[in-house]
Amino acid sequence: MRPILVTGAAGFAGSHLVDQLLAEREPVVAWDRTSTPDARRSASADRRAARGMVIDLLDRQAVAAALVDVRPRIIFHCAGAAQVASSWRDMEGVLQANVLATHHLLDATRRARLDARILVTGSALVYRPSADALTESHPLGPSNPYGVSKLAQEMVAFDAAREGLDVVVVRPFNHIGPRQQPTFATSSFARQIALAEAGRIPPVLKVGRLDARRDVTDVRDTVRAYRRLAERGRPARPYNVCSGHAPSIGELLDRLRARARIDVRIEEDAALFRPSDNPVVLGDPGRIREETGWEPQIPIDRTLHDLLEYWRAVVDAG
């Protein structure tokens, strides 16, 4: 059987997707840009069952040669820049990682005449800010460089679909869980709690804006949605991947603090406030639910428990 290719396989969502595919006993080829420490890799699946390849998606010739070698039947394109805050500092790098890399992958697929379904992971930040639940028909209008790069990525993907490629675009909202980098709010909170419990920092959590509301889904539910869309999604069509619920960042923090083994207090840090921050990001999951049957299954409390346990294990390991 032709394998399934995952780009960005050592990243947050990518590593969980590899877990999902290996649990299904699928043949997997995992592309990473560089060799990656074990802490960022799967803790639950034997990654030796996946064929790992070091591929820089900005190297057009390397991408083309590797695709001809692998000839995947499904491509999950999870690679790319993922942080809003850093996009203000390095717009060129974000555009390269999200737009040029996607172009190289899709163009190489077309030139190799591969019969492959390609799932491009975009972002909900392509939408114009709104307090309403966002459907796929909501007006587009990103408010930060990261969102601009993801909208441009979508345009590349839809253009490839018009040229005959079997492309599905997903717009994931916030997804959280084990292995997420501590530059993201909930993961930062969990890491600080774990460090404070171990006596390595004072029991004071540095926080940014807490009143912002975000639609959050467990990353393991998110990659399960990707899998479902690869099977049932319609080509040249965007899909929200979201829960339809948007708790405040403060509420997520309170739930994590309730799980701490020590008392921790909160201290605002101005450096953690973004130049632009939408007060509410809420999605409508109606399309993916109706067309594929996918719905989130993992309760937020389990997600936060697993996230905190992950950081406790990382801290204990030194």
N, C-alpha and C positions, 0 to 999 in steps of 0.2 A: 504493500500500500504506500502511495506517495505520502510523505510526511506533512506535518503541520509546522509552519514557520512562525516563530514569535520574535519580533524585533524588540529591543529593550527588555530582554528576558531577565536581566538581573535587577531591573528596577522594581518599584513598588507593585504596581498592578501586574507587570509582566511576570514577576516571579510567582505570584499567586495563580496566574493563568497557566504557567508551566505546571504547577502543582495539580491544577484541575485536569489538565490534559493527560498527565502521567497517571493520575488516579483512574482515568478512563482507558488506560493502556494504549494511548495513541502514540505513534512515532512522532517525536518532537525534535525539531532543530531550533536551537536557542542562539540568537544573535545578540552579542553584547559588544559595545564599543571598545571596551578594555577588559582585561582580567579584573575580576571583582572580588573583594573580600567575602569570606563565607557569611559574615553577619548580614550581608544584603541578599543572600541567597535563600533558597527554601530551607526551612527547618523541618519540614514534614515529608518531603518526597526525595527519593534517591535521584539526584540530578545526573548521576552517571547514566541514567536511562535516556537522557536527552543528549543529542549531539551538539556540543557547544562550538561556536565559531566566533572569533573576534573579527567583527566587521564594522568599519566606520562608514555610516550611511552617507557621509559627505564625499567619500571616495567613489565616484561614479563607476569607474572601471571595476573596482573590487565588488561593488554591489551587483553589477551585471554578471560578472564571472561566477559569483557565489550562487546567484539565482539559477543560472544554467546548471550548475552542479547539483543543487538541492532539488529543484523542480517540485516545489510544494503544491499541494492541492488547496490549502487554505493558508492565508497570510494574515496574522494578527499584528498590525503595525502599532505597537505600544511605545516605541522609542520616541524621544523628543524632550525638549525642555518643559518643565512642569511647574515652575514657580513664578507666581505673579510678581513678587517683590523684586526678584533679580532681573525681571524683564525691563524695569525702568533703568537699570544700570548697564545692561548689555543687550540692547535691542537687536544689534546685528547678529549676535550669537543665537538669540532666540529665533529670529527669522530663519537662520540657516538650519537650526536643529529641527524646526517644525515645518518649514515650507520646502526648502531646498532638498532636505533629506527625503521628504515624502515624494517629491518630484523624481528624484533618482530611483527610488524603489518602484514607483508606478511606471515610469518610463522603461526601466529594465524589464519589468513584467510584460509590458506590451511588446517590446522588441524581441523577447524570448518566446513570444506567442504562447505563454503559459495559460492553460485553462485552470484558473485559480480564483476562488473567492477571496477578496481582500477587504478586511475590516479596518478602517482608519479611525483611530480614537481621537476625536476632536475635544471640544470642551463646551460646557454650558455658558462660558464667558463670552461666546460670540453674540449672545443676545443683548439687546438694548436693556439697560437696567429698568426693573419694574418691581413693584411690590406684589404683583399678581403672580399666580402660578403660570409658569412659562410653558406653552405648547410649542411644538416644532414650527408652527406658523407665526409665532411671535416675531415682531420686527428685529432685525439684526442691527447691532450697533455696539461693538465692544468699547469698553471704557478704559482699557489699559493695553500696553504693548503686547502682553501675552495673548489677550483676547484677539487682537489684530492678527497676530501670527497664526492663531488657530482658525480664524475666518479665512485667511489666505490659504491655509492648508486644505480647508474644505473646498475652496474654489479649484485647487489643483485636483482634488479627488473627484469632484463632479465633472470636471473637464475630461479626466481619464475615463469616467463612466460613459460620457458622450462618445468617446472614441472606441467603446466596445468592451472595456474592462468591467468585470463583475465586482463593483465597489459598493460597500455599505458604510455609511458615516454614522458614528455614534457621538452623542454629546453627553458625556458623563458629567454629573454634578459632583459635589464633594464626596469622595470616598475615603474612608479612614480604616485603620486597623494595624495589626502587627507589621513591622518592617518599614513603616512610613518614616521618612526623614524628619528629624526634629525641627526643621524649619517650618513645618506646618503646625497649626495651633494645638490640636488635641495631642499630637505626638510629642510636642514640646512640653505640654503640661505633664504627660505621663512620665517622660524622661526626667523632668525636674523632681517629680514626686519620688521616683525610684532612687535618684541620687541623694535626695534629702533623707529618705529612709535608711540609706547606707551610711549616712553621716558624712557624705562627701561634699555637700553644699549646705548652707543654712536652710531651714524650713520656710523659705520665702519663694513664692512662684512669681517670676517676672511675666507679666501679661500685657497684651495690647488691648484692642477694642473688644469688649465683651458683649455689647448689645447687638452686634451683627447677627443675623439669623441665616443659617445655611442648611440647605437640603443635604442630608448626609445619608450615606449608604455604606454598609460594610463592604470592604474591598472584595471579599470572597463572593458576595452577592453580585458585585459589579462585574467580575470576570465571568461569573455564570451567565450574566446577561450577554456578554460578548459571545460566549459560546452559543447561546440560543440564537442570537442574531446571525451568526455565521451559518446556522442551519435554516432559519426561517425568515430572516429579514429580506426586505425587497431591495433590489439594487437601485443605486442613485437616489436613495431616500434617507433622510436623517432620522435618528431615533434618540430621544432623551433616555438616559439611564439615571433614574432618581427614585426617591422614596415617596415624594409628595408631602413630606413633613420637614419643617425647617426650625429646629430648636435653636436657641441663641447659643453663642459660644460660651456665655456665662453659665448656661444650664449644663452644657457638656462638662465644663470645668467643675461645677458643683458635684456632679455625679462621680467624677474622678476623685475629687477630694474626699468624698464619702467612703471611697475604697482605700484611702491611704492608711498606713499603719501608725502614722504620727499626725499631729496637728500641723497644718501648713497654712500660712497666711498669704495674702495676695498683695502684690506691689506693681503698679503700672509702670511700664517702661516706654517712654516716648519713641524709642528707636524701633519698637515693634509695630507702630502705627504705619499703615501703608499710605502712599501719596493719594491714592484713590481707592475707596472701598464702598461697594454697594451695600446698603443697610440690610437688604433682603435678597437672597437668591433661592427661589423656590421653583421646583419643576413639577410638571404634570406628566406622570408616567402612562397616560392613557393609551398612547399609540403602541408602545412596546408590550403592554399588558394585553391589548386586544389582538395584536397581530402575531404574538409569539407565546403568550401565556406566562411570561416571566413576571414575577413579583419578588420583592425582597423577602427573605426568610429569617435572617439573623437579627434578633432584637438589639437595639442600641446598647443596652446594658451589657450584653455578652461581648459586643465589640469593644467597649471600653475596658471590660475586665481583661480580655485577651491582649489588648494593647498595653495595659499596665503590666501584665505578667511578662510580656515580651521585653519591656524595658527593664524590669527587675532582673531578668535572665541576662540581658546584655551587661547591666551594671555589675552583677555578681561575677560575670566572666572577666571583668576587668577591662 
